[in-house]
Amino acid sequence: MGRDGMANSEAITAESTLRASAGVRYSQLDSLRGVAALTVVFHHFRLMWFGYGHGQNWWLRLVTPVTAGHEAVMLFFMLSGFVLSIPYLRGKAQPYPLYLARRVLRIYGPYFFALILAVAGAAIWHGTLPRDAWANMTWDQPVHRKLLLQHVLMIGNYDEVEYNTAFWSLVVEMRVSILFPLIFWLVNRMRTWTALSATLLGTVAMTLIIARHQDHVLTLNTLLFGLIFVCGIVLAKQVERVNAWYRALRPGNRVMFAVASFLLYTWGFRIAMVVHRDFGQDQVLITLGAAGYIILALNAGWAKRALGTRVARFLGRISYSLYLVHGTVLFALTHALGYRVPMMVQLVLYVGISIGLGYLLCVVVEEQFLRLSRMVGKKRLVLTEPFGSA
């Protein structure tokens, strides 16, 4: 069998196994996303109070597992690649105009409302804070029309963290989503190891290019982090084989796999520092850890039970809205209260308000756009005519 034949065989096998499990929803992945979103909340609080230069605080290293925010974003990208691939592999792909309309409604609709909140906060509280440079990358200047328009359109290279420190990843998510059907088509035609090798080489190349072209970092980051979506596609193609492999492991080997996933995901950045030059090795290690987390969420009984708890399911429900608003809450509180309130008191206020506002945005905005996106393509909705049928 030739290379193309083997690639097609791989794709057919993955497609048939996923079709066999059609109707199965990986609900634990929603909870995994929710838990990861909470780590982003803690991560940004840590940066607000201690900045980047917190290596001397030994106790902060102990809480690294619950403040692994950048790692969580990589997990989000991989989950998106995985979940968006499922309809294609199950033979239930939507026409591109319909897919795009629904994707824009789901991502951009809540984002737009969160942008309004963030800009309002920046208009009221802009100014510098007596802390690390990270704290002064957001809301450090008055609202500008041009920058606001760029945030609305998500086009070009611009200061994507000026109004909300988390918005940069949504730009990546939206841009990759627009091209995702093409990306999936290309990856699905490749053999698994060819796709992974191309992703590895692309990560090294993009990391080196970004180091030389910081003035185009947002566009280049889209290309760099878009490669994590590719890993999600590959995992979706091979999910049944990977699940079977994991279930065949002995209990001791399953423990080793969980520990390895935890170490790669949580401390992949520090492990990568063994090599003094940045070749993107941290992204590779963290992505491997994120893949391990997804495999554990799908197969490990203890992980399923933890992700099936009421708290985890609630976090999964509000994960996107929580991610959208927590930065606005953090900067509003910090500008309003300064650092006069004890850190732990401000942490409780910040987390409580973020979860409350996230829930409100989820119910009032996000879930309404989700319902609207599901209606697009149905005959009873007038907007369906330009997009075609489901």
C-alpha positions in Angstrom: 0.0 0.0 0.0 1.4 3.4 -1.0 1.7 6.4 1.3 -1.5 8.0 0.1 -3.3 4.7 0.5 -2.1 4.4 4.1 -3.2 8.0 4.8 -6.6 7.3 3.4 -6.8 4.1 5.5 -6.0 6.0 8.6 -8.7 8.6 7.9 -11.3 5.9 7.1 -10.5 4.0 10.3 -10.8 7.2 12.4 -14.0 8.2 10.6 -15.6 4.8 11.1 -14.9 4.5 14.8 -16.2 8.0 15.4 -19.3 7.3 13.4 -19.9 4.2 15.5 -19.9 6.4 18.6 -22.1 9.1 17.0 -24.3 10.7 19.6 -21.7 10.4 22.3 -20.9 13.8 23.8 -17.6 14.2 25.5 -19.2 16.2 28.3 -16.2 15.8 30.6 -14.2 18.0 28.2 -16.5 20.9 28.9 -15.7 20.4 32.6 -12.0 20.2 31.8 -12.2 23.5 30.0 -14.0 25.0 33.0 -11.3 23.9 35.4 -8.7 25.2 33.1 -10.5 28.6 32.8 -10.4 28.9 36.6 -6.6 28.4 36.5 -6.4 31.3 34.1 -8.3 33.4 36.7 -5.8 32.5 39.3 -2.9 33.0 36.9 -3.8 36.6 36.1 -4.2 37.4 39.8 -0.8 36.0 40.5 0.7 38.2 37.7 -1.2 41.3 39.0 0.4 40.9 42.5 3.7 39.4 41.8 4.4 40.1 38.1 6.9 38.0 36.1 9.7 38.3 38.6 8.2 35.9 41.2 10.9 33.2 41.1 12.2 34.2 44.5 8.9 33.3 46.1 9.3 29.6 46.7 5.7 29.2 47.9 4.3 30.5 44.6 5.9 27.5 42.9 3.7 25.2 45.1 0.5 26.8 43.6 1.8 26.5 40.0 -0.7 23.7 39.2 -3.7 26.0 39.9 -2.1 29.1 38.2 -1.1 27.4 34.9 -2.9 30.0 32.9 -0.8 30.1 29.7 -0.9 26.3 29.6 -4.7 26.4 29.9 -4.9 28.5 26.8 -2.9 25.9 24.9 -5.3 23.3 26.3 -8.2 25.4 25.0 -6.7 25.5 21.5 -6.2 21.7 21.5 -9.8 21.1 22.7 -11.1 23.3 19.9 -9.2 21.4 17.3 -10.4 18.1 18.8 -14.1 19.1 19.2 -14.4 20.9 15.8 -13.0 17.8 14.1 -15.7 15.4 15.4 -18.5 16.4 13.0 -16.1 16.0 10.0 -15.0 12.6 11.2 -18.6 11.5 11.9 -19.6 12.6 8.4 -21.8 15.4 9.8 -19.9 18.4 8.5 -21.9 21.5 7.9 -21.7 23.6 4.7 -19.0 26.2 5.2 -21.3 29.3 5.2 -23.5 27.6 7.9 -20.5 26.5 9.9 -18.9 30.0 9.8 -22.2 31.8 10.7 -22.7 29.5 13.8 -19.0 29.8 14.8 -19.1 33.6 14.6 -22.3 33.7 16.7 -20.8 31.4 19.4 -17.4 33.1 19.7 -17.9 36.7 18.5 -21.3 37.4 20.0 -20.2 37.0 23.7 -16.9 38.5 22.9 -18.5 41.7 21.6 -20.4 42.2 24.9 -17.3 41.5 26.9 -15.4 44.0 24.8 -18.0 46.7 25.7 -17.5 45.9 29.4 -13.7 46.0 29.0 -13.7 49.3 27.1 -16.0 50.9 29.7 -13.6 49.9 32.4 -10.7 51.3 30.5 -12.5 54.6 29.9 -13.1 54.9 33.7 -9.9 53.5 35.3 -7.1 53.9 32.7 -3.7 54.7 34.1 -0.6 53.0 35.5 -0.3 50.8 38.5 2.7 50.6 40.9 3.5 47.1 39.9 5.3 44.9 37.4 5.2 45.7 33.7 2.5 43.1 33.1 0.0 45.1 35.2 0.5 48.1 32.9 0.0 46.4 29.6 -3.8 46.8 30.1 -5.8 50.0 30.7 -2.6 52.1 30.7 -4.0 54.7 28.3 -7.4 56.3 27.3 -9.6 54.6 24.8 -8.6 55.2 21.2 -11.1 54.9 18.3 -8.6 53.1 16.0 -7.6 50.5 18.6 -11.3 50.0 19.5 -12.1 49.4 15.8 -9.3 46.9 15.5 -10.6 45.1 18.5 -14.1 45.0 16.9 -12.8 43.8 13.5 -10.0 41.6 14.8 -7.9 42.6 11.8 -4.2 43.3 11.5 -1.6 43.6 14.2 -2.6 45.7 17.2 -2.3 46.0 21.0 -4.7 43.1 21.7 -4.3 43.2 25.5 -5.0 46.9 26.0 -8.6 46.4 26.9 -8.5 42.8 28.2 -5.5 40.7 28.9 -7.2 37.5 27.6 -8.5 38.8 24.3 -5.4 37.9 22.3 -6.3 34.2 22.4 -9.8 34.9 21.1 -8.3 36.6 18.1 -6.3 33.4 17.5 -9.4 31.3 18.0 -11.6 33.3 15.7 -9.0 33.5 12.9 -8.2 29.8 13.0 -11.9 28.9 13.2 -12.4 30.8 9.9 -9.8 28.6 8.2 -10.5 25.4 10.2 -12.4 23.4 7.5 -9.4 23.9 5.2 -6.9 23.0 7.9 -8.9 19.9 8.8 -9.0 18.9 5.1 -5.3 19.2 4.8 -4.5 17.4 8.1 -7.0 14.6 7.4 -5.2 13.8 4.2 -1.8 13.3 6.0 -0.5 10.4 7.8 -0.5 10.9 11.6 3.3 11.1 11.9 3.6 13.4 8.9 1.1 15.8 10.4 2.9 15.7 13.8 6.3 16.2 12.2 5.1 19.1 10.2 3.6 20.6 13.4 6.9 20.2 15.2 8.9 21.8 12.4 6.3 24.6 12.1 6.5 25.3 15.8 10.3 25.7 15.7 10.2 27.8 12.6 7.4 30.1 13.9 9.1 30.6 17.2 12.4 31.7 15.5 10.5 34.0 13.2 8.5 35.6 16.0 11.8 36.3 17.9 12.9 38.4 14.9 9.6 40.1 14.0 7.9 41.3 17.2 6.1 44.0 15.3 3.9 41.3 13.7 3.5 39.1 16.8 -0.3 38.9 16.7 -0.4 37.5 13.2 2.5 35.3 13.8 1.0 34.0 17.1 -2.1 33.0 15.1 0.2 30.8 13.0 2.1 29.5 15.9 -0.8 28.6 18.2 -2.8 27.4 15.2 -0.5 24.5 15.1 -2.0 23.3 18.4 -5.3 23.0 16.6 -3.6 20.6 14.3 -2.6 18.4 17.3 -6.3 18.4 18.4 -7.3 17.2 14.9 -4.7 14.4 15.0 -5.9 13.3 18.4 -9.5 13.3 17.2 -8.6 11.1 14.3 -6.9 8.6 16.5 -9.0 9.0 19.6 -10.4 5.4 19.5 -7.0 3.9 19.1 -5.5 6.1 21.8 -8.4 5.2 24.1 -7.8 1.5 23.5 -4.1 1.9 24.1 -4.7 3.7 27.4 -7.2 1.0 28.6 -4.7 -1.7 27.8 -2.1 -0.1 30.1 -1.4 -1.7 33.5 -2.5 0.3 36.6 1.1 1.3 37.3 1.7 2.5 33.8 -1.6 4.5 33.9 -0.2 6.3 37.0 3.0 7.0 35.2 1.1 8.4 32.3 -0.9 10.7 34.5 2.2 11.9 36.3 4.0 12.5 33.0 1.0 14.5 31.7 0.9 16.6 34.8 4.6 17.4 34.8 4.7 18.2 31.1 1.6 20.4 31.3 2.4 22.2 34.6 6.2 22.5 34.4 6.8 22.1 30.6 8.0 25.7 30.5 10.6 25.1 33.2 11.7 21.7 31.7 12.2 23.5 28.3 14.6 26.0 29.9 17.2 23.2 30.0 17.8 24.3 26.4 18.8 27.9 26.7 17.6 29.0 23.3 13.9 29.1 22.6 12.9 26.7 19.8 9.3 26.4 20.9 10.2 23.4 23.0 8.0 24.7 25.8 4.9 24.7 23.5 5.7 21.1 22.4 6.0 19.8 26.0 2.9 21.6 27.2 0.9 20.4 24.2 1.9 16.9 25.0 0.7 17.4 28.6 -2.6 18.9 27.3 -3.1 15.8 25.1 -2.5 13.7 28.1 -5.1 15.6 30.1 -7.7 15.0 27.3 -6.9 11.3 27.2 -7.2 11.1 31.0 -10.5 13.0 30.9 -11.9 10.6 28.3 -10.7 7.3 30.0 -9.6 7.6 33.6 -12.3 6.7 36.0 -11.1 9.1 38.7 -10.9 11.9 36.1 -14.4 11.3 34.9 -15.7 11.3 38.4 -13.9 14.6 39.2 -15.1 16.2 36.0 -18.6 15.0 36.6 -19.1 16.8 39.9 -21.6 19.6 40.1 -18.8 22.2 40.6 -16.9 21.0 37.6 -20.0 20.9 35.4 -20.9 24.5 36.5 -17.4 25.7 35.6 -17.7 24.0 32.3 -21.0 25.8 31.6 -19.6 29.3 32.3 -16.0 28.7 31.2 -16.1 30.9 28.1 -18.0 33.7 29.8 -15.7 33.5 32.9 -12.7 33.7 30.6 -14.1 36.8 28.8 -14.9 38.9 31.9 -12.3 37.9 34.6 -9.7 40.3 33.3 -12.1 43.2 33.3 -13.0 42.4 36.9 -9.3 42.1 37.9 -8.3 45.4 36.5 -11.4 47.2 37.7 -10.8 46.0 41.3 -7.1 46.7 41.2 -7.5 50.2 39.9 -10.4 50.9 42.3 -8.8 49.4 45.4 -5.2 49.7 44.5 -3.1 47.4 46.7 -4.5 48.7 49.9 -6.8 45.8 50.5 -5.1 42.6 51.8 -4.3 40.2 49.0 -6.5 37.4 50.1 -9.5 39.7 50.6 -9.0 41.0 47.1 -8.6 37.4 45.7 -11.9 36.4 47.3 -13.6 39.5 45.8 -12.0 39.0 42.4 -12.9 35.3 42.1 -16.4 35.7 43.5 -17.3 38.7 41.2 -15.7 37.0 38.2 -17.7 33.8 38.7 -20.9 35.8 39.3 -20.4 38.1 36.3 -19.4 35.1 34.2 -22.6 33.3 35.1 -24.6 36.4 34.3 -22.9 36.8 30.9 -23.3 33.1 30.2 -27.1 33.1 30.9 -28.0 36.5 29.4 -25.6 36.6 26.4 -23.6 33.5 25.7 -26.4 30.9 25.9 -28.7 33.2 23.8 -26.1 33.3 21.1 -25.7 29.6 21.4 -29.4 29.1 20.8 -29.3 31.5 17.9 -26.4 29.7 16.3 -28.4 26.4 16.5 -31.4 28.1 14.9 -29.3 29.4 11.9 -30.0 27.0 9.0 -33.5 26.1 10.1 -36.3 27.0 7.8 -38.2 29.0 10.4 -35.3 31.5 10.8 -35.3 34.2 8.1 -31.5 34.5 8.4 -31.0 31.0 7.1 -31.6 31.8 3.4 -28.1 33.2 2.7 -26.4 30.4 4.6 -28.2 27.4 3.2 -29.7 24.5 5.1 -28.2 22.3 7.8 
